[in-house]
């Protein structure tokens, strides 16, 4: 086999229709563009969302919702995950930096400790925020919950 013997697989290519090349081609005259109007002319392009003069959907539907510009979003971490992390690392003081380093929260995110799960280890936890149930569980286990400044 030589380079000049290579061909595409049978049926994998189509010949393009040659539009507007005279009446004998069967695609002459208006070249499948219909008669008259902007769409029949060369260089026609419509605006994004244009629906042929009908009121576009983005104008038919009303605006709704509200995005609070001062929203503070926390990355949630449960006390059960802190218990597991303390057992793995063998430490009793956890900060948000340690929590982020071990993949429980994403980089540059604020950490909020939530109260789901059981906590038996005596931990000193420092985070950006705590739920009431998380503080209760940490203190019930003999630990301390401190909010970062």
C-alpha positions in Angstrom: 0.0 0.0 0.0 1.3 3.5 -1.0 0.3 6.9 0.2 -1.5 7.6 -3.1 -3.7 4.5 -2.6 -5.4 5.8 0.5 -9.1 6.6 0.2 -11.8 7.4 2.8 -14.1 4.6 3.7 -17.0 4.0 1.4 -20.0 6.2 2.4 -18.0 8.4 4.8 -17.8 11.4 2.6 -20.5 13.4 0.7 -20.2 15.7 -2.3 -21.3 19.2 -1.5 -24.3 20.6 -3.3 -23.2 23.3 -5.8 -25.9 25.9 -5.4 -26.7 28.7 -7.8 -24.7 27.3 -10.8 -27.4 27.6 -13.4 -30.8 26.1 -14.2 -29.4 22.9 -15.5 -28.0 21.9 -12.1 -31.5 21.9 -10.6 -30.2 24.2 -7.8 -30.0 27.4 -9.8 -32.3 30.5 -9.6 -32.8 31.2 -6.0 -30.3 28.6 -4.9 -32.6 27.1 -2.1 -32.9 30.5 -0.4 -36.5 31.2 -1.2 -37.6 34.5 -2.8 -36.6 37.9 -1.6 -36.1 39.2 1.9 -33.0 39.6 4.1 -32.3 35.8 4.3 -32.1 35.6 0.5 -29.3 38.2 0.4 -25.6 37.7 0.7 -24.1 38.6 4.1 -27.3 38.1 6.1 -26.8 37.3 9.8 -29.4 37.6 12.5 -29.0 38.8 16.1 -28.5 36.2 18.9 -32.0 35.3 20.1 -33.7 36.7 17.0 -37.0 34.8 16.4 -38.1 36.2 13.0 -39.7 39.3 14.5 -41.6 37.4 17.1 -40.9 38.7 20.6 -37.8 36.8 21.8 -38.1 34.4 24.7 -35.7 36.5 26.8 -38.0 39.4 26.5 -41.3 37.5 26.8 -40.3 36.0 30.2 -40.1 38.3 33.3 -37.0 38.8 35.3 -37.0 37.0 38.7 -34.8 36.2 41.6 -32.2 38.0 43.7 -28.5 37.6 44.1 -27.3 38.9 47.4 -24.0 40.8 46.8 -23.0 40.5 50.5 -23.6 36.8 50.8 -21.0 34.9 52.8 -20.6 31.3 51.7 -19.1 28.7 54.0 -17.7 25.3 53.2 -19.5 22.8 55.6 -17.6 20.3 57.7 -19.4 17.9 60.1 -18.0 17.0 63.5 -18.0 13.3 62.4 -15.4 14.3 59.8 -13.4 16.1 62.4 -13.5 13.0 64.6 -12.1 10.9 61.7 -9.4 13.5 60.9 -8.3 13.7 64.5 -8.0 9.9 64.6 -6.0 9.8 61.4 -3.6 12.5 62.3 -3.4 11.8 66.0 -3.8 15.4 67.0 -6.3 17.2 69.3 -6.1 20.8 67.9 -7.7 21.4 64.5 -7.6 24.7 62.6 -9.2 25.6 59.3 -5.8 25.4 57.6 -5.4 21.8 58.7 -9.0 21.1 57.5 -8.2 22.6 54.1 -4.9 20.8 53.8 -6.6 17.4 54.3 -9.2 18.1 51.7 -12.3 18.6 53.8 -12.7 22.1 52.5 -11.6 23.8 49.3 -8.8 26.4 49.2 -9.6 30.0 50.2 -13.0 29.0 51.6 -14.5 29.8 54.9 -15.0 26.7 57.1 -18.2 26.2 59.1 -18.4 23.3 61.5 -21.8 21.6 61.6 -23.1 19.1 64.2 -23.9 16.0 62.2 -22.4 12.8 63.6 -20.7 11.8 66.9 -17.7 13.3 68.5 -15.8 11.5 71.2 -12.3 13.0 70.9 -11.4 16.1 73.1 -10.7 18.6 70.3 -9.8 22.3 70.2 -11.3 23.4 66.9 -10.7 26.8 65.3 -12.9 27.6 62.4 -14.7 30.6 60.7 -18.1 29.6 62.0 -19.9 27.0 64.1 -23.5 25.8 64.4 -25.1 25.6 67.8 -25.2 21.8 67.7 -21.5 21.6 66.7 -20.5 23.8 69.7 -22.6 21.7 72.0 -21.1 18.4 70.8 -17.5 19.8 70.9 -17.9 21.1 74.5 -19.8 17.9 75.6 -16.7 15.9 74.5 -14.5 18.2 76.6 -13.2 20.3 73.7 -13.2 24.0 72.8 -14.7 25.8 69.8 -13.0 29.0 68.8 -14.0 31.4 66.0 -11.1 32.7 63.9 -10.6 36.4 63.8 
